[in-house]
Structures are given as structure tokens and as C-alpha cells.
Amino acid sequence: MPPYSRHLFALLVSLLAFVLAGSASAQPWQSTDPALAGWSVGKLKAAPDYAASLKPTAVMVVQDGKVIASWGDISRKVNVASVRKSLLSTLADLGIDDRPPALTTAEMRATVRDLLMLSGAISCSSL
């Protein structure tokens, strides 16, 4: 499993929470230095080229509530009608339970709704 998989998982959850939360309590995003946050600056520089092949509207990498990197029109509102299958497929591909610390039994029983709402058996420390 790639070493950045937990970061990608956190990004996906953050993105979904952001989309579901709407703009009612929107605050300006704060940025942080990717290297200080443990990210490979070289790999982040290569990421926009790879992402362009997927034709996204925009990409925003968020860790601990701070923007690590972004490209595209991140202020544009996008209708994300069905992201469940993509999210679950990505999580399965990442094999999120393949590396220590493994998910607890309660975390493995969490529903997609629990995951998206960060409720139930899912806690921020689990991510």
C-alpha cells in the first residue's frame, strides 16, 4: 500500500465533508507548507499532470484542515451526484486496513453514512 494512502483517505473524507456541509459556515482556507506537513514536494508537483488525465474540475489536498496543494477552479460549485461508488472503490483499492494501526471492530462496522458524517464508530483519530 502506498505510504500516502492515509493522507489520500483523509483528503477524500475532507472533500466529502466539505461538499456535504455546503457554504453556510464557510471559512477561508489556510495553507501550510507541504514539506512541513510530511508531503513529498516533488510528487505533489507531478500530481497535477496525473490529475489532468482524469479531467477533474479541481483538486484540493487538505490535511488537518489546512490546504497542502490545490489546482483548478476550487471556488466553483460542482454537483457531485453520486460519489459513493467512487469513494468506496478508492478505499478498497487503498486497502485501508492493510497497515497498522488496523481499524477496530467498531470502525469496520461503520456505515458509509457514519464515515461521511464522521459519526458513530468513526473518529478523527481513526483517520
Contacts in CASP RR format, 6 or more apart in sequence:
PFRMAT RR
TARGET T0000
AUTHOR 0000-0000-0000
METHOD contacts of the structure
MODEL  1
MPPYSRHLFALLVSLLAFVLAGSASAQPWQSTDPALAGWSVGKLKAAPDY
AASLKPTAVMVVQDGKVIASWGDISRKVNVASVRKSLLSTLADLGIDDRP
PALTTAEMRATVRDLLMLSGAISCSSL
1 94 0 8 1.000
1 95 0 8 1.000
1 98 0 8 1.000
1 99 0 8 1.000
2 8 0 8 1.000
2 94 0 8 1.000
4 39 0 8 1.000
4 40 0 8 1.000
4 43 0 8 1.000
5 94 0 8 1.000
5 95 0 8 1.000
5 96 0 8 1.000
5 99 0 8 1.000
6 96 0 8 1.000
6 127 0 8 1.000
7 39 0 8 1.000
7 61 0 8 1.000
7 63 0 8 1.000
8 90 0 8 1.000
8 94 0 8 1.000
9 91 0 8 1.000
9 94 0 8 1.000
9 96 0 8 1.000
9 127 0 8 1.000
10 62 0 8 1.000
10 63 0 8 1.000
10 127 0 8 1.000
11 60 0 8 1.000
11 61 0 8 1.000
11 62 0 8 1.000
11 63 0 8 1.000
12 87 0 8 1.000
12 90 0 8 1.000
12 91 0 8 1.000
13 115 0 8 1.000
13 116 0 8 1.000
13 118 0 8 1.000
13 127 0 8 1.000
14 62 0 8 1.000
14 65 0 8 1.000
15 60 0 8 1.000
15 62 0 8 1.000
16 83 0 8 1.000
16 87 0 8 1.000
16 116 0 8 1.000
17 116 0 8 1.000
17 118 0 8 1.000
18 62 0 8 1.000
19 78 0 8 1.000
19 80 0 8 1.000
19 83 0 8 1.000
20 116 0 8 1.000
20 117 0 8 1.000
29 60 0 8 1.000
29 62 0 8 1.000
29 65 0 8 1.000
29 66 0 8 1.000
29 67 0 8 1.000
30 65 0 8 1.000
30 66 0 8 1.000
30 67 0 8 1.000
31 66 0 8 1.000
31 67 0 8 1.000
31 68 0 8 1.000
32 63 0 8 1.000
32 66 0 8 1.000
32 67 0 8 1.000
32 68 0 8 1.000
34 40 0 8 1.000
34 41 0 8 1.000
34 44 0 8 1.000
34 68 0 8 1.000
34 69 0 8 1.000
35 41 0 8 1.000
37 63 0 8 1.000
37 64 0 8 1.000
37 66 0 8 1.000
37 68 0 8 1.000
39 61 0 8 1.000
39 63 0 8 1.000
39 68 0 8 1.000
39 69 0 8 1.000
44 61 0 8 1.000
44 68 0 8 1.000
44 69 0 8 1.000
47 59 0 8 1.000
47 61 0 8 1.000
47 69 0 8 1.000
48 59 0 8 1.000
48 71 0 8 1.000
51 59 0 8 1.000
51 71 0 8 1.000
56 72 0 8 1.000
57 72 0 8 1.000
57 73 0 8 1.000
57 76 0 8 1.000
57 78 0 8 1.000
58 70 0 8 1.000
58 71 0 8 1.000
58 72 0 8 1.000
58 73 0 8 1.000
58 74 0 8 1.000
58 76 0 8 1.000
58 78 0 8 1.000
59 69 0 8 1.000
59 70 0 8 1.000
59 71 0 8 1.000
59 72 0 8 1.000
59 74 0 8 1.000
60 67 0 8 1.000
60 69 0 8 1.000
60 70 0 8 1.000
60 74 0 8 1.000
61 67 0 8 1.000
61 68 0 8 1.000
61 69 0 8 1.000
61 70 0 8 1.000
62 68 0 8 1.000
84 112 0 8 1.000
87 112 0 8 1.000
88 112 0 8 1.000
96 103 0 8 1.000
97 103 0 8 1.000
97 108 0 8 1.000
103 126 0 8 1.000
104 121 0 8 1.000
104 126 0 8 1.000
106 121 0 8 1.000
107 121 0 8 1.000
107 122 0 8 1.000
107 126 0 8 1.000
109 121 0 8 1.000
110 120 0 8 1.000
110 121 0 8 1.000
110 122 0 8 1.000
113 119 0 8 1.000
114 120 0 8 1.000
114 121 0 8 1.000
114 122 0 8 1.000
115 122 0 8 1.000
118 124 0 8 1.000
END
